[in-house]
Amino acid sequence: MIKILSVSMIVLGILLVIAQLKEGYDKTYIGKYNKIKFFINLVYGFSYVIMGLLAILKVISEKRFINLLILFAVLRVLIDYKIKTQENG
């Protein structure tokens, strides 16, 4: 089970990095794009890849891997909420 989850984390991270790079370099979208959100999404993509690799190589245990996933999910929600409130305010 942990291998399936870690492989999906690696794939998700790679796809997130590719999507953000494509979106960031799109000439028609650059004026509207928030650079802080771009950087945060790149960091999340790379962190997902690193966490997945650490789990596959059994550097971190299953319990710590699940704890890291929960921590990053909560951080992502809080950061997205903060960005949304700053854009509206």
Rosetta constraint file for C-alpha pairs under 8 A:
AtomPair CA 1 CA 5 HARMONIC 6.35 0.50
AtomPair CA 2 CA 6 HARMONIC 5.98 0.50
AtomPair CA 2 CA 55 HARMONIC 7.53 0.50
AtomPair CA 2 CA 62 HARMONIC 6.74 0.50
AtomPair CA 3 CA 7 HARMONIC 5.99 0.50
AtomPair CA 3 CA 55 HARMONIC 7.44 0.50
AtomPair CA 3 CA 56 HARMONIC 6.14 0.50
AtomPair CA 4 CA 8 HARMONIC 6.12 0.50
AtomPair CA 5 CA 9 HARMONIC 6.16 0.50
AtomPair CA 5 CA 52 HARMONIC 7.84 0.50
AtomPair CA 6 CA 10 HARMONIC 6.30 0.50
AtomPair CA 6 CA 51 HARMONIC 7.46 0.50
AtomPair CA 6 CA 52 HARMONIC 4.28 0.50
AtomPair CA 6 CA 53 HARMONIC 7.08 0.50
AtomPair CA 6 CA 55 HARMONIC 6.04 0.50
AtomPair CA 6 CA 56 HARMONIC 6.33 0.50
AtomPair CA 7 CA 11 HARMONIC 6.28 0.50
AtomPair CA 7 CA 52 HARMONIC 6.18 0.50
AtomPair CA 7 CA 53 HARMONIC 7.98 0.50
AtomPair CA 7 CA 56 HARMONIC 7.61 0.50
AtomPair CA 8 CA 12 HARMONIC 5.94 0.50
AtomPair CA 8 CA 52 HARMONIC 7.80 0.50
AtomPair CA 9 CA 13 HARMONIC 5.99 0.50
AtomPair CA 9 CA 48 HARMONIC 5.57 0.50
AtomPair CA 9 CA 49 HARMONIC 6.28 0.50
AtomPair CA 9 CA 51 HARMONIC 7.53 0.50
AtomPair CA 9 CA 52 HARMONIC 5.36 0.50
AtomPair CA 10 CA 14 HARMONIC 6.20 0.50
AtomPair CA 10 CA 48 HARMONIC 6.04 0.50
AtomPair CA 10 CA 49 HARMONIC 4.30 0.50
AtomPair CA 10 CA 50 HARMONIC 7.51 0.50
AtomPair CA 10 CA 51 HARMONIC 7.79 0.50
AtomPair CA 10 CA 52 HARMONIC 5.16 0.50
AtomPair CA 10 CA 53 HARMONIC 7.02 0.50
AtomPair CA 11 CA 15 HARMONIC 6.11 0.50
AtomPair CA 11 CA 49 HARMONIC 7.43 0.50
AtomPair CA 12 CA 16 HARMONIC 6.03 0.50
AtomPair CA 12 CA 45 HARMONIC 7.33 0.50
AtomPair CA 12 CA 48 HARMONIC 7.20 0.50
AtomPair CA 12 CA 49 HARMONIC 7.72 0.50
AtomPair CA 13 CA 17 HARMONIC 6.21 0.50
AtomPair CA 13 CA 44 HARMONIC 7.24 0.50
AtomPair CA 13 CA 45 HARMONIC 4.02 0.50
AtomPair CA 13 CA 46 HARMONIC 5.99 0.50
AtomPair CA 13 CA 47 HARMONIC 7.31 0.50
AtomPair CA 13 CA 48 HARMONIC 4.89 0.50
AtomPair CA 13 CA 49 HARMONIC 5.02 0.50
AtomPair CA 14 CA 18 HARMONIC 6.18 0.50
AtomPair CA 14 CA 45 HARMONIC 6.33 0.50
AtomPair CA 14 CA 46 HARMONIC 7.42 0.50
AtomPair CA 14 CA 49 HARMONIC 6.69 0.50
AtomPair CA 15 CA 19 HARMONIC 5.98 0.50
AtomPair CA 15 CA 45 HARMONIC 7.72 0.50
AtomPair CA 16 CA 20 HARMONIC 6.07 0.50
AtomPair CA 16 CA 41 HARMONIC 7.25 0.50
AtomPair CA 16 CA 42 HARMONIC 7.21 0.50
AtomPair CA 16 CA 45 HARMONIC 5.27 0.50
AtomPair CA 17 CA 21 HARMONIC 6.12 0.50
AtomPair CA 17 CA 41 HARMONIC 7.42 0.50
AtomPair CA 17 CA 42 HARMONIC 5.46 0.50
AtomPair CA 17 CA 45 HARMONIC 5.21 0.50
AtomPair CA 17 CA 46 HARMONIC 7.04 0.50
AtomPair CA 18 CA 22 HARMONIC 6.11 0.50
AtomPair CA 19 CA 23 HARMONIC 6.02 0.50
AtomPair CA 20 CA 24 HARMONIC 5.83 0.50
AtomPair CA 20 CA 38 HARMONIC 6.50 0.50
AtomPair CA 20 CA 41 HARMONIC 6.95 0.50
AtomPair CA 20 CA 42 HARMONIC 6.60 0.50
AtomPair CA 21 CA 25 HARMONIC 6.14 0.50
AtomPair CA 22 CA 26 HARMONIC 6.20 0.50
AtomPair CA 23 CA 29 HARMONIC 7.24 0.50
AtomPair CA 24 CA 29 HARMONIC 7.54 0.50
AtomPair CA 24 CA 30 HARMONIC 6.46 0.50
AtomPair CA 24 CA 33 HARMONIC 7.38 0.50
AtomPair CA 24 CA 38 HARMONIC 7.03 0.50
AtomPair CA 25 CA 30 HARMONIC 7.08 0.50
AtomPair CA 26 CA 30 HARMONIC 6.32 0.50
AtomPair CA 29 CA 33 HARMONIC 6.19 0.50
AtomPair CA 33 CA 38 HARMONIC 7.68 0.50
AtomPair CA 34 CA 38 HARMONIC 6.35 0.50
AtomPair CA 35 CA 39 HARMONIC 6.21 0.50
AtomPair CA 36 CA 40 HARMONIC 6.19 0.50
AtomPair CA 37 CA 41 HARMONIC 6.08 0.50
AtomPair CA 38 CA 42 HARMONIC 6.29 0.50
AtomPair CA 39 CA 43 HARMONIC 6.26 0.50
AtomPair CA 40 CA 44 HARMONIC 6.22 0.50
AtomPair CA 41 CA 45 HARMONIC 6.13 0.50
AtomPair CA 42 CA 46 HARMONIC 6.28 0.50
AtomPair CA 43 CA 47 HARMONIC 6.02 0.50
AtomPair CA 44 CA 48 HARMONIC 6.08 0.50
AtomPair CA 45 CA 49 HARMONIC 6.44 0.50
AtomPair CA 46 CA 50 HARMONIC 6.21 0.50
AtomPair CA 47 CA 51 HARMONIC 6.01 0.50
AtomPair CA 48 CA 52 HARMONIC 6.07 0.50
AtomPair CA 49 CA 53 HARMONIC 6.19 0.50
AtomPair CA 50 CA 54 HARMONIC 6.14 0.50
AtomPair CA 51 CA 55 HARMONIC 6.21 0.50
AtomPair CA 51 CA 65 HARMONIC 7.38 0.50
AtomPair CA 52 CA 56 HARMONIC 6.22 0.50
AtomPair CA 53 CA 57 HARMONIC 6.07 0.50
AtomPair CA 54 CA 58 HARMONIC 6.02 0.50
AtomPair CA 54 CA 59 HARMONIC 5.18 0.50
AtomPair CA 54 CA 60 HARMONIC 6.04 0.50
AtomPair CA 55 CA 59 HARMONIC 6.14 0.50
AtomPair CA 55 CA 60 HARMONIC 5.64 0.50
AtomPair CA 55 CA 61 HARMONIC 6.98 0.50
AtomPair CA 55 CA 62 HARMONIC 7.36 0.50
AtomPair CA 55 CA 65 HARMONIC 6.78 0.50
AtomPair CA 60 CA 64 HARMONIC 6.27 0.50
AtomPair CA 60 CA 65 HARMONIC 6.44 0.50
AtomPair CA 61 CA 65 HARMONIC 6.14 0.50
AtomPair CA 62 CA 66 HARMONIC 6.20 0.50
AtomPair CA 63 CA 67 HARMONIC 6.21 0.50
AtomPair CA 64 CA 68 HARMONIC 6.05 0.50
AtomPair CA 65 CA 69 HARMONIC 6.27 0.50
AtomPair CA 66 CA 70 HARMONIC 6.28 0.50
AtomPair CA 67 CA 71 HARMONIC 6.09 0.50
AtomPair CA 68 CA 72 HARMONIC 6.07 0.50
AtomPair CA 69 CA 73 HARMONIC 6.11 0.50
AtomPair CA 70 CA 74 HARMONIC 6.21 0.50
AtomPair CA 71 CA 75 HARMONIC 6.15 0.50
AtomPair CA 72 CA 76 HARMONIC 5.98 0.50
AtomPair CA 73 CA 77 HARMONIC 6.32 0.50
AtomPair CA 74 CA 78 HARMONIC 6.24 0.50
AtomPair CA 75 CA 79 HARMONIC 6.04 0.50
AtomPair CA 76 CA 80 HARMONIC 6.01 0.50
AtomPair CA 77 CA 81 HARMONIC 6.08 0.50
AtomPair CA 78 CA 82 HARMONIC 6.19 0.50
AtomPair CA 79 CA 83 HARMONIC 6.20 0.50
AtomPair CA 80 CA 84 HARMONIC 6.07 0.50
AtomPair CA 81 CA 85 HARMONIC 6.16 0.50
AtomPair CA 82 CA 86 HARMONIC 6.23 0.50
AtomPair CA 83 CA 87 HARMONIC 6.22 0.50
AtomPair CA 84 CA 88 HARMONIC 6.32 0.50
AtomPair CA 85 CA 89 HARMONIC 5.95 0.50
